[in-house]
Amino acid sequence: MTIMLLLFTFLIAVFLGVELITKVPSQLHTPLMSGSNAISGITIVGALIAAGQGASSWVLTILGVLAMICATINVVGGYLVTDRMLRMFKGKEGRKQ
């Protein structure tokens, strides 16, 4: 693939992402975040493949490992934030009054 095609694909993805996210009501941000973090797990698979193909070059291995670390932080952090937001909506049923 040429660099121009890759750059075009990236710019279209950024534009569509911004347009879609800005039109989501605030009540749907938690489910949207949870779903996008589940999809983000695919990034970890891609990073594993990139790191595994680094046998020919140590640069590929390092980039693959860095991508894996960043993707894992993204997924885990997203689920932690989603869990915290969902706990805010739960009632005080377990607390004594």
SULTANOR-V301144 format. One record per residue. N is the residue number from 1. RES is the residue in one small letter. PSI is psi in radians with two decimals (NA if undefined). Layout:
N_RES_PSI, N_RES_PSI
//
This chain:
1_m_2.51, 2_t_2.79, 3_i_-0.56, 4_m_-0.70, 5_l_-0.72, 6_l_-0.74, 7_l_-0.73, 8_f_-0.79, 9_t_-0.73, 10_f_-0.79, 11_l_-0.68, 12_i_-0.73, 13_a_-0.71, 14_v_-0.81, 15_f_-0.84, 16_l_-0.68, 17_g_-0.79, 18_v_-0.75, 19_e_-0.72, 20_l_-0.77, 21_i_-0.65, 22_t_-0.32, 23_k_0.04, 24_v_2.26, 25_p_2.71, 26_s_-0.46, 27_q_-0.37, 28_l_0.05, 29_h_-0.67, 30_t_-0.89, 31_p_-0.62, 32_l_-0.73, 33_m_-0.73, 34_s_-0.76, 35_g_-0.70, 36_s_-0.53, 37_n_-0.58, 38_a_-0.71, 39_i_-0.56, 40_s_-0.33, 41_g_-0.41, 42_i_-0.54, 43_t_-0.62, 44_i_-0.71, 45_v_-0.76, 46_g_-0.67, 47_a_-0.65, 48_l_-0.71, 49_i_-0.74, 50_a_-0.71, 51_a_-0.60, 52_g_-0.45, 53_q_0.15, 54_g_0.20, 55_a_-0.48, 56_s_-0.36, 57_s_2.31, 58_w_-0.39, 59_v_-0.72, 60_l_-0.68, 61_t_-0.79, 62_i_-0.78, 63_l_-0.68, 64_g_-0.72, 65_v_-0.73, 66_l_-0.70, 67_a_-0.68, 68_m_-0.73, 69_i_-0.81, 70_c_-0.74, 71_a_-0.69, 72_t_-0.74, 73_i_-0.71, 74_n_-0.82, 75_v_-0.86, 76_v_-0.78, 77_g_-0.69, 78_g_-0.73, 79_y_-0.61, 80_l_-0.74, 81_v_-0.73, 82_t_-0.75, 83_d_-0.74, 84_r_-0.72, 85_m_-0.69, 86_l_-0.60, 87_r_-0.49, 88_m_-0.50, 89_f_-0.21, 90_k_2.58, 91_g_3.08, 92_k_0.71, 93_e_-0.52, 94_g_-0.22, 95_r_2.54, 96_k_2.56, 97_q_NA
//
